[in-house]
């Protein structure tokens, strides 16, 4: 049997079934890591075109056994190969013996084949096939490092397989590598010496001596370059050293030449963990450590090179601070004055000024609207009139209706003393002016609502690839959403947001320096001292979350995490950082990423996204089995996604000049991959009405530079929308994107900063009007008439449904499915009747409370207990006396895995049906309809009780199966 070729590590269930379907023979099998039990495995076996999954569990002594095989005595094995060998024989309880192992395919560079994992679990030595060992798991990645290799006792053919495979991979990379000489040294190592390192590793010697020698030889030319650079840096550093006495020993030591071989390396390591609920420190402590004892320390020349590189890094990071300190001392000594690095902050926070808008009333009459947020009034004055026609208090404004067909039109519904209402239409000069008017009215409502806890907050999200250069002195245009695209109007640009989330890539500033710069910039602009919620860094990828001081107490359960997706999945030059937290009762997740670059790396970027989705540890740990995109009420994903335009560069430039962005979006790789359901399933993105943000000539925004000279030739980087902001929210929640654009005056990088602002509804801890125990407790209940599921799977497994929600005391579970149909290859249809579905009793029965709750459903196999797909349902849409139909998609690990539909009803006891209109529900969206009679009183439309009208830009709820194969179950050909 091949050396653990059947072990595929942490591939998903969907990928495993695809590999077995390609094999096509009964008895084909593979083993992967279990998704439901840590340290366990899943045995996937093909028989009669269906995949059967069995769990392999370890016991307390580390012995492995196959779970749940009725009528067969449990057999325990010391190693996984022993277990597989035993089940190759018949009559062991499986549907068929293990006959044909499905081996891991050799991953292609741009295929993105997953290859992470921890290798085989060794419980001891035993009879059977040759014992297997693995290469070190640090750095196992999608390129296949971490393959199991045989010990010397294995067949010679298996010992020579891996060097040949590695050499073949190297050949595939030579054409794209700028270091051809380096590749020559590596080819020599793979051809003649890697086998010696493999054998030494099998004998328990982890020092890869031959690799160290090869690297030292290949890097020999670096010594002279680094010595030259070090001498220059040290000379510059001495220029700015503080003056000392000529006889001082320190003077003599500084003036003495530094021998490169005597350099002492400073190993810097951050002291913050990747997940913490404590306040995040603004700087990482620098600790001095001896050089790490790893496989590279066996060669003194290579160790010296590492010392030099570390010294260069240390000098570069400290030199700027030394120069700044020296210049500051010079200013102090000579009583000089230098211009301030930032604009002087205002003396005190000023109230929002009264804003005026020119509008049209009716067909041609002009008027002026004056909005006074502080006093809470809207004044209407006809043109030519010296006195106002009407002053409308904010509490008399019943509803604000935005028209979708006429983007600059709004209708104001106001209450009258005679219990009637009046609707008036106003047409603004532009859609941006209308949005500014609506935002001011919304702010007015919030300020005069007298609520203890907010129901609506504003969230700013920004992303910028800084190009490894310091930022300009002012970030005002970025932080106030001004520039190109859908931008903030000048009347609302300086209204402070409740939360600022800033993501950067290739950020060369220190952590503390960057955070202090952001806080100072916001204080200058908004006159508010924002508080740091979290800072998470991965090399030069950083995310900072700042909130208003009054919201600091509302933030809890802060978690941070990072994922490396760079070279060998061990380098943090590419990857993601994330932050999650609760704002009162609403969960937020933010992910800033930097994906693989290059026009041809689309599949690699897709795999980066999948790796981040699978590995980023954010949110409630109890929801760890759910897709990351389902764990939060609102998830925002942004960064340098690096997706490019598949179009000739001259055609791109022509479309940019003409502002024909829709034609460019038709060739946008991210748009195309989303349409194929490859990435960002069911995410939303604002309309792109700004030019591509990459690749500009630094210092200007008028010229794109798409050619880049490299040793291998000219590289083309076409102008593209690399920098993006997307979001995904639970159904029936309130989130509106108010701006999405880029700046046009920040030119230090070849990327333009991108911004988006959001109006987000939030919930707080619900306090029932009746105190618990004051009356006989009445229970609300969530009932199911039926549930039907269609899965994309080759399995015939019986399934059950798990129900998760914060409104439930514990996880609930259904019975086994009562209906099953697998006649259509590749699909499994399951059904549950009401008798086999649990009645769920929320912890509070109040309608107002239930309207904010959601249910997370997970479809799991009876034998494997692994999820086939998950979804989220809003409780609000099912409240009523009759059952309501629901239908939505199932997701698992970022892929659409099926669909679920059914009928559910939420019963609320009498006396608990009271509710109120939320602050964000008084604004609605409507299509153009017949013009009302001028000044005629009309009855206002009642506010919606369950479903709020939605803008066109937001995705609608699914009304049918999207995959044509599902139609087969409906009898549609």
N, C-alpha and C positions, 0 to 999 in steps of 0.2 A: 504494500500500500504506500502511496506517495506520502511524503513527509508533511502531514497536516495540511495538504492543499485544500482539503474540504472545510477547513476552518476559516471563516470569512470575517471574523471579528464583529464589529458593531454595525453591519449593514442593516437596513430596515427590512421589515417583512415584505414590503412590495418588491424591493430589489431581489430578495431571496427567491420569491416566487417567479420573478422574471427569469432568473438564471436557471431555475429548474424547468421552466416552460421551454427554454431554449434547448436544454438537454433532451427533453422529450421522451426519455425511456423510463419505464417503470423500475423503481428501485434506485433512481437517482436521488442523491441526498447531499446535504451540506449542513454545517453547524455554524451558528452565529451566536453572539452574545444575547442573553435574555434582556428584554426591555422592562420586564415587570419585577425581576428579582436580581439584585446586584450580586455578581459572582456566579450566577447560574448561566446555563446555555439553553439554546433552542435548537432542537434537531428537526430539520425540515425534510420531508420525504415525499417524493412524487409517486403516485399510483393511480392509474386509470384517469389521467389528465387532471387529477386533483392533488393539492398539496396538504399533507398532514403535518401538524406541528406538535412535537412532544417536548416537554421541559425536562432538562437535566439539572438536578439540584444536588448541591453538596450537603452532607450532614455535618454534625458537630465535629466529627473526626476528619472531615475533609474528603470522605468517600463519596463518589458520584453515583447517582442512580437515575433511571428514567421514571418519571412520575406518572401515575394514573394509567396503568395498564391492567384492566380488570382480569382477574383469574390467573394472573401470572405472578409468581413469587418475585419480590423485589430483589434485584441483584445489585451489588455494590462493587465499584471498581476504584482502584487507586488513581488511575490516570484516565484522561479523556480518550486517548488512543486505545487503551484496553477496552473501554466501553464500546467504542465504534467497532473494534475487531470482533467482539462477542456478538453484536447484533447483525453481523454479516451472515449469520446462520439463521435458518428458518425457525418458526415456532417459538419466538421470543416475545410475542405479544404485539409486535408492530404489524401494520397492514401488509407489509412485504419486507423481506430482508434488505439490508443496506448493500446494494450491489454496485452502483456506479457513482463514485464520488465526483462532485462537481467542484473543480478546482478554481481558485481565485485567478481571474484573468489578469494578464499583465496590464497595469494601468497605463493609459496613454497620457502624455503631458497635459493635454487639454480636455481629456475626457472627464476629469473630476471624479474618478472612481474612488469611493471612500476607502480608506485603508488605515484608520486609526484603531486603537485597541490595546489591550494589555497582554496579548499573547496567551499561550495555553497555560492553564492552571495546573501546576505540578503538585500532586499529592504524595509523590513518592515513586520509587521504581517498581516495576512489575513486569510480568510476563507479557509477551505480545510483540508488537513492532518495536523498532529501535526507538529509544527514548528521544524526545525532541526538546531542543532548547531554542530560545529566541534571541535575536539581537536586542540590545538595550531598547526599551520602549520609549525613552525620552527622544522625541523627535519623530516618532512614527507618523506617517502622513499619507496623503493621497497618492504619493508616488510609489508606495509599496515598500518602503523601508520597514523592517520589522518582520519580514518573512521568517518562518521557522526554518532552521537548518539542521541537518542530521549530524550526529556525533560521528567520530571516526569509525565507529562500528557499522555505519550504514553503507549501502552500496556505493561504489565509486561514482556511478552515474549521477547519483543524487548529490554527491559532494561537488561535482563540477558544474551542476546546473545553475547555481546562483551566480558564480563569476561570469558565466556566459550571458546570463540575463542582465546583469549589471552593465557589462560591457556594451551590450546591444542598446540599452537605454542611453548610455553615454554617447554612442554614435548618433542617436536621434537628436541629441542636444547640440552637437558640435556646430551645425550650420547656423544656430541662433546665438552662439556664445561668442562674446568679443575676445575671450582669452584663449586663443588657439594653442599657445605654448603651454599654458596651464593644463588644458585638456590633454595635451600630449603626455605630460607627466602622469595625469590621472589614468590615461589609457594604459600606460606602462604598469601602474600599480594594479589595475584590475586584471591585466593579462597575466602577470607573473607573481604577484605578492598577496592579493586579497585572500587566496586560499590558505596561505600560511597564517594570516590573522584569524581566519575562521576556525582553523584547527586549534590555535592557541586559545581562542574564546571557549571552545568546547571543553578544553582541559582546565578551565577556570581561571585563565589569565586575561583580565579585561583590558590590559594595556595593548592598544593596537600599534605595535612598534613600527611595523612596515608602513602604515598609513602616516604616522608621524614623520618618518623619514621622507616619504614622498611629498608631504606638504611643506616640510622645511626646504626641500630642494626647489619646489615650485615657487616658493615665496622668497627665495634668496634675493631676487632683485629689489624686493621691498626695503631691504635694510638700508641701502644707500639713500633711497628717496625719503624714508622716515628720518634718518640721521640728519639730512639736509633740512627737513621741515622742523625737526626738534630744535636744531641750532637757531633757526630764525625765531621760533616762538620763545625760546628761553632768552634770547637777546632782547626781544620786545618786552618780555615780562620784567627783565632787569631795569629797563628804562623807567618803568613806573613803580619800582620798589621805593619805599620811603627812604629818605636820606639818612645815613648813619655816619658815625665818626670814622675817619680814615683809618684809625688804628683798631677799629672794632673787629673782633673775630668774625662777626657775621659778614662784614665787608669782604674780608679775605675769602670767606667761603663762597660768597656770591660771585666774586671775580674769578675764582678758579674754574677752569673748564670742567664740564660734566662728562664723565666717561659714559658712553651709551650702555656699556655692559654692567654699570653699577646702578642703573636706574631701578627705583623701587616702585612696584606697581601698586596702585590704589584701586582696590576692588570695591565698587559702589553697589549697594543693594538697597532697594526701597524697603521701608519697614512697614508698609501698609499691606494688609491682606487683600485678597480679591473679593471678599464678601464681608461686609461689616455693617452693623447698625449704629456704630459709634461715629461721632463726628470725624470726618476725614482730615488728617493733617495737611497743611498747605505745602509742606515740603517733605522730601524724603531724606531721612538721615543718611549720612555717608559713613560707612564703617570701613576700617582698614582691616583687610584679611590677607593672609598669605595666598599665593597663587593657588587656585583650585587643583587638587590632585585628580586629574582625569586621564583619559587615554592619550591626550596630547602632551602630557608633561614628560614623556619618556625621552624626548629629543631636546637637548639644551638650546639649540639654535631656534627651534620653534618657540620654546618658552621665552627666550629673549625677545623674539619678534612680538609675542603677545604683550610682554612688558612694555615695549616701545609704543605699541598701538594704544595701550591703556594710558601711558603717559601723555601722548598726544591728545587723547580725549580729555584727560584731566586739565591739561594746560589750556585747551580751547575753551572749556567750560568755566575756568576761573579767570581767564585773561580779561574778559569784558568787565567783570565785576572789579578787577584790580584797576583797570583804566578808569572806570567810573569813579571809584573811590579816590583815586589820585587827582582827577580833575575837580571833584567836589572839594577836596582839601585845598587845591589851588585857589578855587573861587573864594573859600573862606579866608585863607591867609591874605589874599590881595584885595579883599572886599569888592569882588567883581559881581556883576549881575548877569545872569543868563536867562534867556526866555524860558518860560514854563513849558514843561512837556505836554501839558493839557490846558484846555481853556479854563479860566477861573470859574469855580462853581458859583451858582447864585447864592446870595446871602441867606435866603430862606425859601422854602417851598411856597410857591405862589398858587393861589386858587386858579382853577381853569378859567380862561378868559371866555367872555361871551362870544359865540360864533354866529356869523351871519351867512345865509345862503340865498342866492338869487334863484327863484323857481318860476315856473309857469303854472297858472291855475286855469283849468279848462282848456280851451283851444288856443288862446292867444294872450290872455291877460297875464301880466307879470306881477310878481309879489316878492316880498322878502320874508324869510323865516329867521327868527332870532332865537337861538337856543342858549338858555342860561342854566347850566348844570347845577350851579350852587344854589340858586333860588328854586329850581325845579319847575321852570315854565318854558313854554314855546309861544312866541309872539308872531302873529301873522299881520303883515302890513302891506297893503296894496301900493303899487308904484304910484307916485304922485300924491299920496296921502300923507299928511303930517302926523296923523294919529293912528295907533294900531287898530286894526279891524277886530282882532280877537286875541286874548291872552289865555292860553290853555294850561292849567296846572297839570303836573305829571300824573296825579291820581285820577284825572278825568280821561286820560288816554287809555282806551280799552284794548286797542289792537293796532299793530303796525303790519301792513301787508306789502311785501315786496313782489313786484311783478317779474316773472321770468322772461316773458317775451319782450318786454320793454325794460331794459336793465337800468334805466335812469328814472323809473317811475315808482312811486310809493303811494299807498293809501293810508290815511290816518283816520281811525274810527274813534270818536270822542263821545263821552256821555253828556247828556243834557239834563237840566233840572226837571224837565217834564217826563223823565224816565224813558225818553227816546234817545236815539243816538244820531250822530251826523257823520257821514263819511266824506272826506275831502281828498282829492287826488292832487299830487304835486309832481311835476316833472323837473328834474335837476339838469344842469348842463352836461353832466357825465355820470356814469355808473359809480365812479370813485367818489364824487360829491354825495351821491345818495348813500353810499356805504358809510361815509363819515357822519352824515346826519343820523343814520340808524345807530351807529356806535355811540354817539353822544346821547341819544335818547335811552339807549340801554344803560349807559353809565349813570344817567340821571335816575333811572328806576332803581339801580343798585344802591346808589347813595341815599335815596330817600325811602328805602324799603324797611328800615329798622329791623332787619333780620340779624339774629345773633351769629349765624353761620352763613357763609356765602353759598349761593346756588349756581353761580356762574363766575368763572375766572377766565382770564386771558393768558395764553401760553405763547411765548416766543421761542422759535426753534431756528438756530442758525448753524450753517456748516461752511467751512472754508479750508481748502488746502492752501496752507500758507507758503508753500514752496521753500521751506527751510530758511526763510528770511524773516527778520523782525517785522512786526506790524508797523503801520504808520502811527503818527501821534494821535490821530483821531479815528475812531470807529463809528462816528455818529451816524453816517448814512446806513451802515449795516444794522446797528442796534435800533434804529428808528424806522427801518423798512422803507428806505427811500432809494430810488434808482430806476431800474428798468423792470418791466413786467407789471403785475398787479401789485401796486405799491400803496402805502398809506398816504392819505391826503395830508397836507400840511396842517390842517386843523386838528388832526388826531394823532399825528406822528409822535408827539412827545407825551402822550398819555402813557404812564408806566404800566407795564404788564405785571401780572401777579407772579409768573414764573418765567425765568429766562434759562434756556438750555442751549449751551454753546458747544458745538462739536468742531474740532479742528484736526487736520492731518498735516504731517510734515511740519509740526510746530516745534521750533528750535528753542523756544523760551523755557526756562525752568518752571516747575509747577507753581511754586509760590509767586514767582514774578508774573506769570500769566493770570492767575486768579486776582492778584492785587490790581493788575492793569484793568481787568474787566470790571471789578468793583468800583475802581476810581472813575472809569469811563461812564458807568451807569449813574454814579453819584453826580458827576458833572452834568449829565443830560437830564436826570430825573429828580435830583436833590433827595435821593433815598439811599440809605445804607443797606444794600441788599445783603442777605445772609447766605452763606455757603451751605448748601444741603449735602453735596457730594462732589468729589473730584476723583476721577478714575483715569489712569494713564496706562498706555501700552506703548513704550518707546515714544514716538512723536505723535501718537494718536491720543487725543485728550477729550474728555467730556466734563463740563462744569455745569452744575445745577445751582441756580441762585433764586431765592424767593424774597418777597417783601417781609420785613420784620414781623408784621402782624400775623403772617401765615406760618411762622416757624414752629409754633406749638401745634399746628394742624398736620405737620409732616411726621410720619412714623414709618417703622418697618423699612428702613433704607437698606438696600442691598446694592452692591457693585460687583461687576465681574468683567473678565476680558477673555478673548479667544485669539490665539495666534493662527494666522493662515498664510504666513510668509513662506520662504523657502523651507521645505521639509516640515512645514507646520510647526517649526520651532522658533522662527524669527518673527519678531513683532513689528517689522516694517510694514506688514499687511495684517489685517485682522479687525477686531472690533472691541469696543469698550461699551459697557452698559450700566445704567442706573435704574432702579425701580424703587417706588415708595408708595405709601398711601397718603392721599390728601383727604383727611377726614375719612369718609367711607368709600372713596373712589381710588382705584388702583391705577397707577401710571407706570409705563415702561418707556425708556429711551435708549436707543441703540445708535451709536456712531461708528461707522465702519470705513475702512479703506480696502477696497477689493483689488484683485489682480489687474494690472495694466496691460495695454496692448489691444489693438483692434481685433486680433485673431483669438483672444482669450475669452470669448463669451462663455463657453462651457466651464472654463475654470472659474469665472466669476459666479456662475450659477452654483458651482460646488462650494465656493467660499460662503455664499449665502446659506446653503444647506448646513455646512459645518458650524457656522455661527448659530443658526437656529437650533441646532441639536445640542451644542455645547455650552451656550451662554447660560449661566446659573443665576437667574433673576426671578423675583416674585415669590409667592407663597410656596414653600417646599412641599406642602400637601398636594399641590397641583403639578408636581414635577413630571408626572406621567402625561400631562397634556401638552399639546403643541404650544410653543412659546407665544404664538400669536393669539392664543385663546386665554392666556393667564391674566390679562390686564383689561380693565375697562377701556383704556386708551393706550395704544402702543404707537410710538413714533420712531421711524427708522430713517436714518439720514446719513450723509457722508459723501465721500468721493467714491461713488459706486463704479466709476470708470467704464460704464457702458458707452460705446461709441456710435457714430453714425456710419452706416454701411452705404456710403455714397462717395462719388468722386469729389475731391476737395474743391475743384473749380465750381462744380454744381452747388456745393454747399455754400460757398462764398456768394454765389449769385442769389440764392434763396435768402441768405442773411441780409444782404443789401436791400432786397425787396420786402423784408420782414415776412416772408412766406414760411412761417414756422410749422404750419400743418404739413406741408410737403416734406419738411425735414423730419418731423415726428414719425412719418410713415416709414422712415429708414432708421429710426432710433432702436438700437438693440434692446434696451430695457423695455420699451413699449412692445416690441415683437416678442420678447421672451415672456412677458406678462400675458400677452394674448395666447401664447401656447401653454399657459399654466405651468411654466417652468419655475418661476420665482414670484414672490410677493403676491400670493393668491389672495384675492378679495381685499387687497390694499387699495387705498385711494391716493390720488395725487392731484394737486391743484392744476389748473390750466396753465400751460407754459406759453407765455407771451413775451419772453425775453430771449435774447440771442444766446447761442452756446457759450458756456462759461469757461471753456478750455479750448485751445491753448493760445493765450494772448502773449504778445511781446511785453515783457515787463517794462513798466513805466508808461504804458499807453493802453487804452482800450479801443484803439482804432485799427489795430493790426493783429491778425492771427499769424503765429509762427508754427507751421505744420511740419517743417523739415528739421530733422535732428541728426547730425552727423555722428556716427559711431564707427568703431574699428571694423565692423562687419559690413559697413555701407550706410546708406542714407535711410533713416527710419522716418516713416510718415505718421504723424499724429494729427488726424483731421479734426477740425473744430467740432466739439461735441458737448452735450449736456452731461458731463461726468458727475456733477454735484447735484444731488436730488434730495427731496424731503417727501416721505410717504407716511401714511398712517393707517391704522386699522382699529376700529372701535366695536364694542359689543352692540348688538342690534338694539334699536329703540333707545339710543342714548343721543345726547345733543353734542355735536361737534361741527363747527363751521369754520372753514378756512377763509380768513378775511384778506390775506395778502400772500403772494408767492412771487418772488422776483430776485434780482441780483443788484448789487451796487455797480456804479459806473465811474467811481472816483477813487477806489482803493486799488492800486496798481503795483504793489510790491511783489505780487506773485503772478504766475502765469494762469492762475485760477481767479475768478471773481467770487467774492463771498455771496452766498445764497441765504435767503431768509424766508420764513413763513410764519404767520401769526394765526392763532386759533382762538375761537370762542368755545369754551368747553363747559358743559353742565356737570356739576359735582353734587354729591350727596353727603349728608352729615349723619351722625348718630340719631336715629329716630327715637323720639320720646312720645309714647302713646298718651293720649289725653286722659285715659282711665288708668289709674295706677294698678299694677298687677295685684290680684287678690281682692280688689274692691268689688268685684262681681264674679259670678260663675264664669270660668274661663271658656270662651268660645274659640274654636279652632277654625282656621282657614284650611282648605285642603286643595291640593293639586291632583286632579284625576286625569287618567288617560283612557280613551276609548280604544285606541289601537296605535301601534307604531309599526311602520314598514321601513326596512333598510335594504338598500342595494349596495353591495360592496364590490370593488374591483379586486377580486381575489380568485385564486384557483383552489382555495380551501373548501372543504365540506364541513368544517367545524360547526358544532352547535355554539351559540353565543348567548351572552347575557348583557344587560345594560347597567352601567353604574351612573348614579345621579349625584352630582356634587353641587353644592351651593352654600353661600354664607348664610342663607336664610334657613338652612337645615342644621339640626344638631349634629348629625353624623351622615356619613355616606350611605346612600340607599342603593339597593340592588334588585334587579328584576329576576324573574325566573328564566328558565331556558326558553329559547324561541319555540313557538308552537307551529310555525309554518316555515318551510324551507324549499327553495327551488334553485337548482344549479344546472338547469338544462342548457343555459347559454354559456359557452366556454369563456372563462375569464371573469365571470360574474357570479355572485351569490346573492340570492334574494331571501330575506328573512322577515318574519312577521311575529308580532306579539299581540295577543288579545288582552282585553282589560283585566281578565282574571290573573294573568301572569305579570302584570305591571303593578308596582307599589303605589299606594295612595300616599302622597307626601304632605306632611303637616309642617308648615313654616313655623318658626319660633314666635313670630308675631302675626296676628291676623288682620292688621289694619291695611286698608286699601292703599293709603298713601305710602306705607312702607313697602308693600308688595310691588307697587308700580316701579320701584327702582331695582328690583332683584332680577337675577339671571340664573339659569340652570346650565350646568356643563354636563353633557352626556358623553359617555365613552362606551363604544361597542367592543366587547372583549370576548375572546375565545374561551370556551369552557375548559379545554385541556391546558392551553398555554397561559391563560389569564393575561394575554397580551392584547393591546388595543389594535383594532383594525381601523379606527377612525374616531374623531371627537368633533363635537359641535357645541354651539352656544345658542340658547333659546331665551327670549325675553319673556318674563312672567307677565308683564303688562299687557301684551297683545292677546292673552288668553283669559283675562278677567271678564267674567260675565256669567249669565245664567245658562248659556248654551256653549257647547264645545266649539272651539275654533281650530281651524286647520293650520298646521305649520309645515314648512318645508325648507330645508337648508342643506348645505354641503357638509360632508365629513372631511376632516383634515387629519393627517398624521405626518409628523416630521416635515412639514412644509409642502406636502403633496396632497392633492385632492384624491381621496380614496373611496369616495362613494357619495351617497345621498340618503337623507332620512326624511320621512314625512309621517304625519299622523294627525290625531285629534286630541287636544287637551283642553281642560276646563279648570279655571281657578275660582273656587267658591269662597266668598268673603261673607262672614256672618253679619247679620243685621246689627246696626249700631256701630259698625266698624268701616262703613263705606264712605266716610267723609274724606274729602280730598281738597286740594287747592291748586290754583294755576301757578306754575313755576314762573320765575322771572323771565326765562327764555322762551316760554310758550306763548307769550303775547305777540311775538313776531312770527309771522307765517309767510309761506310762499304760495303764490297763485299764478295761474295762466291769465292772459288777458281775456276779459269778458266784456259784455255790453257796458257801455258807459252809463253810470247812474245819472239821473236827472240832477242838474246843478243845484246845490244847496238843499236838495230834498232829503228830509230825514228818513233814514232806513234803519231797519233792525240789524244790529250787528250779528255776525255769524258767531254762534257759541264756540268757545274754545274747545278743541278736540279733547275727548276724555281719555282716549287710549293712544291714538296715533297722531303724532304731530306731522303736519305737512313738511315735506322735505325739499331742499333745493335739487335741481337737476344734477349737480355735480356729485352728489352722494349716490353710492350704489344702492339700487333698490333690492328689496328682498327677493330671493329666488322664487319663481313661480312655476318652475318645471325643471326637469332634468336637462342638464346642459350637454352631457355626453350622449351622442346619438345612439350608442349601444343600449342605453337605458330604455329607449323607446320600444325595444323589442318586448319588454315586459308589459307594455301598454297595448300591444297588438298593432303598433305602427310599423309598417315595413321599412 
